[in-house]
Amino acid sequence: MNETKKMIHVAAYDTMADWEVGHATAHLRTGRLHRDGEGCEIAMVGLTREPVTSMGGLRITPDLALDDLSPERSALLILPGAELWDVADDLVPFARTARAFLDAGVPVAAICGATAGLAREGLLDERAHTSAAVQYLQAQEGYSGAARYVEADAVTDGDLITAGPTEPVAFAREIFRRLDVHRPEIIDAWYRLFSRSDVSAYEVLMSA
């Protein structure tokens, strides 16, 4: 791996919603939206290094196990949604790792069911956030952050990014903003192109 590139870690577990992170990982890796054109390294992190199967049927072999992940060697942790967030406690270690990342000042981005895992861990109580709906989070034991819930496509509060299940493009937009991959107007144009098919946005991207 190229040690000069930022390292992005993406959680990988059975039933993960693979499409929810695709916009972010593809553009981070290729560097097409980066001002320097370099891109980032993407590493998949599993509970172990045993293969997992996504909700879409993709078989993924993690690059490292969660116990080997250190915030100091990461620029961002991305937590996709998954059926497992709602039906079992298997993914609790990922929520606890998210706490360690936030405590260390390293960004965490959670979408869909992963926001419920963070809610149960108490990580949303003092931070502005969003999800599928506030009622979804209120059903989670340990959550008391309804006053900080925001009705928005995606929300960034310091080092925490959250989004609901229908907003993978907005989720990626907030990740790009937090990592400062390009000027705000370029990231905005990317969002308009991929979320609204805005042809005028393409011209802005080409000018960059």
N, C-alpha and C positions, 0 to 999 in steps of 0.2 A: 504493500500500500504506500501511496505517496504521503510522506510525513508532513509535507508542507501544506496539504489541503486540510480544510476543516473536516472533522469526522462527525457524521450524522448517524445516530443509532436509532433503528426502527424496531420496535418490539414485534416479535413473531410468535403467534400462538394459534392453536387449532381454532377454527371458525372465525379467524380475523377477517374483517371486511377489507379485502385487498384494494378495492377501488377507492377507498377513502384517503389513501396516502399516495396514490399514483401520480397525481399532478405535482405534488411537492417533491417526491423523490426523483422523478424523471428530470425535472428542471434543475434541481439542486445538483444532481449527478453530472448532467451533460454540460452545465455551465452556460447554457444558451441565454439565460436571464442574468448572468453575472457580469458585472462591469469589467472584470478582468478576464472573463471567458474560461476561467480555470475549473470551476465546478467543485464539488465536494466528494469525499469518499462516503459511501453508504454501507453500513454494516447492520446485519440483521441479528437481533438478540433474542434468544429463546430461554425458557426456564432451564433447559439443557441444550446440548447441541444436536439432539435428536430431531429429525425432520418433523414438520407440522404441516397441516393441510388447511388452506384458507377456505373461507366461505365459498369462494368461486372455484374451488377444486385445485388450486395451485399448490404444488408440493414445494415447501421451502425448507432448506437446510440452514439453520442459523450459523452465523460466523463465529459467535461466541455465546457462552452461557451467561445468564444474568449475574451470577456470583463473580464473574470476571469483569463486569462492567464498572468503570470508575468515572464519576462526573468530571474529574480532572483531565480525562483524555477524550472528552466529548464536547461538541459545540451545541448539541440539541438531542433530546430524547423525544421520539414520536410514538404515541400510543394509539393504535387504531382501535376502532370498535370491534366487538366480537360477541357472539352469543354467550360465550363463557362469562363475560362480565356480569350477565344477568341471572345465570343459573347455577353458579358454583363460586367457591372461594379460591379457585386455582390461580387466579391472576392477582391476588392480593400482593404477592412479592413485587409485582410491577408498580403498583400504587405506592408501596413503601420506597421503592427505588426512586419514584418521582419526587417523593418528599426529600430524599437525600440530594437529588439534583437541585431542587429549588433552594434547599438550605445552603448549597454550595454556590448558588448564583448562576447555575446553568439552566437554560430554558427547557421547558417541557411543553409539548403540544399534544393535546388529547382531543379526540373526536368521538362522537356518538357514545357508545356504551362505556368507553374509557372514562368519560366525564363522571359516570356513576361510580366507578371505582375510586376516582379522586374524591368524590363527594363523601363516600363512606370513610375515606382516610382523613377527612376533615380539611382537605387542602383547598376547598372552595369557600369556606366559611368567611374568610377575610379578604377574598379577592373577587373582583368583578369577573363574571363568567357567563357562559351560555351552554345550552345543550339542546336536546330534542324539545323539551318543554320543562318549565319549572316543576310541574306536577311529577314528572319522571324523577327528578332529583329529590323531591320531597318524600318520595316513596323509599328512599335509601336510608337505612339506619345510620345514624350519626351525622346526618346532614342538617346544618342549621344556617345555611347561607342564602336563603331565599331573598333576603333584602339586597343581596349583591348580584342577583340574577339580572341579566340584560337580554331583552328581546332583540337579538341581532344575528346576522349570519355567522359571524365569528367574532371573538373578543380576545384582546390581549391586555393583560394587566401585569406589568413588569415582566417577569420571566415565564408567566403562564399563558398559554394560548388554548382556547377551547372553541369547539364548533359542534353544531348538530349534525345528524346523519345525512342531511340533504345538501350539505355545504362543503364538499371537498375542494372546490375551487377557492372559495373564501378562506378556507382553512390554509391552503397553500399560500394565498396572498399574505395572510398574517405571519406565516413562517418566513416568507421572503422579506417582509418588512422588519421583523425582529432580527434577522440575520444581516440586514442591510446589504442585500446582494446587489441592489442597483438603486438609482435615484427614485424617489417616490412616484414621479410621473410615469416612469417606465413600468414600475410594478402595477400602477393603476391601469395603464394601457393593457398590460398582460391580462389583468382581471377582466377588463371590459371585453377583450377579445374572446377569452375562454368561457365567460359566463353569459355574454349577451351577443356573441358573434358580431361585435361592433367593428365594421371594416375600417373605420377611421383610426381605431386603435392599432391596427396592423402597421399603418404608416408611421406611427410614433415608434413602434418597436423596431422597424427597419432603420429609422434614423439614428437609433442608439448603436 
